[in-house]
Structures are given as structure tokens and as C-alpha cells.
Amino acid sequence: MDFVSIRIITGDIARLVEFYEQATGVPATWSNTDFAELKTPSATLAIGSTRTVPLFAPGSSHPADNRSVIIEFLVDDVDRVHQDLTGFVTDFVNEPTTMPWGNRSLLFRDPDGNLVNFFTPVTAAAVEKFAR
């Protein structure tokens, strides 16, 4: 088994795809007007419109209703990225903070309220864990 993707369901796919393209610098690949993907070397962020939900099971997902999942991206320099996002991101949850497990993390919310973590490993153990 290989974990390859996480999908966000949204009521405004164009807005959310544009947000993630700008925040990550990763261009989206659109399959159609209801589904796009931002592919990185290790995983894919899929974004689907609410019109895709009935294809799986009607009512099984609701947009802008997440309060339990954090979408995480490894970045080279979280403090620089924070500066780049200032003025673009409107809902920072916290400034870059070094966590006890060795990552320096920046938490913010996307336009649908999903929590996003951009992080950079800063301790030797964390750097080793994420060595590419």
C-alpha cells in the first residue's frame, strides 16, 4: 500500500485551486471543471467540487467543514515562506514556531477553513527524518 493523495471537497473549486497554486507554487492539473490536482514528488493534493460527491456517495462529504485534519507541506525555509504569504493568507493561526518534535511550523487556514501547516525541520533528528 502507498499513501498518494488527500482530497478536499469545496464549493468553489477555482478559488481553492488558485489559493493552493499561489501558496505552494505548484501548478494544478485540471482533469475537468470539477477536479484538479497539485502534484508534488511525494504526494498529491486533489481538489474536487461538491458535484463530485454523489459519484462516491451522496451526502458523504461537506465542503468547508473540516476541523480535524491538517494538510502539511515540507518547505525549505518556513520563515521566508511566511514572509511570502503575508498579505496573501488572511487567516494565520500562528507564526512560525519550533515544535517539540523538531519542526518549525507555520499554521494558517485556506479559504475553506482547512488548517494548513508549512514546516521546515530544524533539529538534527528532524532534518535526518526528512532528508531527501
N, C-alpha and C positions, 0 to 999 in steps of 0.2 A: 504494500500500500504506500502511496505517496500523497502527501497533502499538497495540493497545487493551487487552490483558489479559495477566496471568500467572496461572496456576492452581497451587494447592498441593493435593496429594493427601494426605489424612490418615486415620488410623484412628479419630479421634474428632472428627468434624466440629463437633458442638455446642460442644465445649471450644475448638477453634481459632477458630471464628467469634466466640464470645464474647470471646476474647482480643483479636482484631483490632478488634472493635467498641469495646472498652474502651480499647485503646491508641490508636486513631485518632479516636474519637468519631464514626465513620461507621457508620450503621446498615446492617445487611445486608438484602438482599432474597433471600428463600428461594424457589427455583423448586420444590423438593420437599425431602424429608428428606435427600437425598444431594448437594444442590448449592445454594450460596449465593454472592452477590456483594456486595462492598463497592465502590460506585462513587464515584469522585472526578471532578472536572472533566476530568482529563487521562488517566485510566486506570482499570482495574477490577482488583481483586484477587478472583479466583474461588477458591472453596474447594470441593473435591469429596471425597466419601468414597471409600474404596477400592472400593466397589461400582460406581463409575463406570468404573474402569479397563478392565474387559473390554469395555465399549462401544467403546473405541478399539482396543485390542489387549491380550489377556490377558498379564499379567506385565510390561507396558511401563513401569509406574511403581510405585515402592515408597515408602510413607509414611516420614517421619522419616529420610530417607536422603540429604539434600542437604548437600553440603559445597563447592559451587562457585557458588551463586547468592546474591546479596544483594538483598533486597527493600527498595526505597528510597522514602521518603516525604519530601517537602519540607514543612517546618513553619515557622511564623513565628518561633518562639523556642525553639531546641533546649535551651537551659539550663533554661527554665521547664518544658518537656515532660519533661526528665529528672527534675526535682523531682516532677512529677505521677505519673511512672511508678514512682518509688521506693516500694517496698512492694508493688507490683503485679507488676512484672517481677522474676523471680527469677534471671535469668542475664544480667547486664550484661557485655559483652565489653570495653568501655572506656567511660570517662566522656566527656563532650563534649570533643572535641579539634579544633583547627583544622587542616585538611589543607592540603598544599601547593597544591592547586588552588582554595583559597578558600572551601571549605565547612566549617562547624563541624558535626561529625558525632558522633552517639551510636549505638554499636553494641550490640545485645542479641540474644538468641535467643528465638524464640517457643517455646511448649510442645513443639513437634515438633523443636526444634533448628535451625530455619531462621534464618539470620542476617538481621537487620533493621537498616536504617540510617535513622534520622531525622536530617535535616540542615537547616541554615539557611545560605544564602550570606552571607558576611561581608565579603569583599573587593569592591571596586568591580566588577571583572571578573565575579566570580561573581554578584553582585547583578544586573548587567546581563543576564547569560546567562539568569537565571530570572525576569526582570521579567514580570509578568502584565499 
